[in-house]
Amino acid sequence: MPLFEVLMPPDSADPFAAELVRDKFSWSAALVPPLWAILNGLWLEMFAWGLATLLIVVAGAFFGGEAAVWLYVLMALWFGFSAADLRIAALMRSGYVAAGARIASDEMLAERDFLLERAP
């Protein structure tokens, strides 16, 4: 079953404002990292991706084009595997606090479990 990380916005007592982030591999983050980062508001990560890509291009001039391609593929795979962690880190930088984790078959059930736990 999937794992969902629950994050609450700063100074919010409303449990309906919680953000749930599923811990899984993201194909969109692996295939089009800059676009995925922009759509998720991860500007710092997008600039880091651009800088790393530039460094790979420069390294390709010294080590060969094939090595640069494989470095890019490895970096894209890493980005896909760490997409959820990058999103959680960006939310925490903006003030969100971790409110726990839920194991559920989909996001709605994880949110329901979280809300039931918070209910008076």
C-alpha positions as CSV (number, residue, x, y, z in Angstrom):
1,M,0.0,0.0,0.0
2,P,1.2,3.5,-0.7
3,L,2.6,5.8,1.9
4,F,1.3,9.4,2.1
5,E,3.1,12.1,4.1
6,V,0.7,14.7,5.6
7,L,1.8,18.3,6.0
8,M,-0.1,21.1,7.6
9,P,0.2,24.8,6.7
10,P,1.6,27.2,9.2
11,D,-0.8,28.6,11.8
12,S,-3.7,26.5,10.5
13,A,-6.1,24.6,12.8
14,D,-8.2,23.6,9.8
15,P,-7.4,19.9,9.0
16,F,-8.9,20.3,5.5
17,A,-5.9,22.5,4.6
18,A,-3.5,19.6,4.9
19,E,-1.3,18.6,1.9
20,L,-0.8,14.9,1.2
21,V,2.3,13.8,-0.7
22,R,2.5,10.3,-2.0
23,D,5.9,8.6,-1.7
24,K,6.4,7.1,-5.1
25,F,8.5,7.3,-8.3
26,S,7.3,10.1,-10.5
27,W,7.6,9.5,-14.2
28,S,6.8,13.1,-15.1
29,A,9.6,14.3,-12.8
30,A,12.0,11.8,-14.4
31,L,11.0,12.6,-18.1
32,V,10.6,16.4,-17.9
33,P,12.2,17.6,-14.7
34,P,12.2,21.3,-15.3
35,L,8.5,21.3,-16.4
36,W,7.6,19.2,-13.4
37,A,9.5,21.5,-11.1
38,I,7.8,24.6,-12.5
39,L,4.3,23.0,-12.3
40,N,4.9,22.1,-8.6
41,G,6.4,25.5,-7.7
42,L,9.8,24.1,-7.0
43,W,11.9,27.0,-8.4
44,L,15.0,26.3,-6.4
45,E,15.1,22.7,-7.6
46,M,14.5,23.8,-11.2
47,F,17.5,26.1,-11.1
48,A,19.6,23.4,-9.4
49,W,18.5,21.0,-12.2
50,G,19.6,23.6,-14.8
51,L,23.0,24.1,-13.2
52,A,23.5,20.3,-12.9
53,T,22.6,19.9,-16.6
54,L,25.0,22.6,-17.5
55,L,27.8,20.9,-15.5
56,I,27.0,17.6,-17.3
57,V,27.3,19.3,-20.7
58,V,30.7,20.7,-19.7
59,A,31.8,17.3,-18.3
60,G,30.7,15.8,-21.7
61,A,33.3,17.9,-23.4
62,F,36.0,16.3,-21.3
63,F,34.7,12.7,-20.9
64,G,32.8,12.2,-24.1
65,G,29.2,12.5,-25.1
66,E,28.2,9.0,-24.1
67,A,29.3,9.6,-20.5
68,A,27.3,12.8,-20.4
69,V,24.2,11.1,-21.7
70,W,24.5,8.4,-19.0
71,L,25.1,11.0,-16.3
72,Y,21.9,12.8,-17.5
73,V,19.9,9.6,-17.4
74,L,21.2,8.8,-13.8
75,M,20.3,12.4,-12.7
76,A,16.8,12.1,-14.3
77,L,16.2,8.8,-12.5
78,W,17.4,10.3,-9.2
79,F,15.0,13.2,-9.8
80,G,12.1,10.8,-10.4
81,F,12.8,8.8,-7.2
82,S,13.3,11.8,-5.0
83,A,10.3,13.9,-6.4
84,A,8.2,13.4,-3.4
85,D,11.0,14.3,-1.0
86,L,11.7,17.4,-3.0
87,R,8.1,18.4,-2.8
88,I,8.0,17.8,0.9
89,A,11.2,19.8,1.4
90,A,9.7,22.7,-0.6
91,L,6.5,22.7,1.5
92,M,8.5,22.6,4.7
93,R,10.7,25.5,3.5
94,S,7.4,27.5,3.1
95,G,6.4,26.8,6.7
96,Y,4.4,23.6,6.5
97,V,4.9,21.2,9.4
98,A,4.8,17.4,9.2
99,A,1.6,16.0,10.7
100,G,2.4,12.3,10.3
101,A,2.2,9.6,7.6
102,R,-0.7,7.5,6.5
103,I,-0.8,4.2,4.7
104,A,-3.8,3.9,2.4
105,S,-4.7,2.6,-1.1
106,D,-5.4,6.1,-2.4
107,E,-5.2,9.8,-1.4
108,M,-8.8,10.1,-0.4
109,L,-8.6,7.3,2.1
110,A,-5.4,8.7,3.6
111,E,-7.1,12.1,3.9
112,R,-10.1,10.4,5.5
113,D,-8.0,8.6,8.0
114,F,-6.2,11.9,8.9
115,L,-9.4,13.8,9.3
116,L,-10.9,11.0,11.5
117,E,-7.9,11.2,13.7
118,R,-8.3,15.0,14.0
119,A,-12.0,14.9,14.7
120,P,-13.1,15.9,18.2
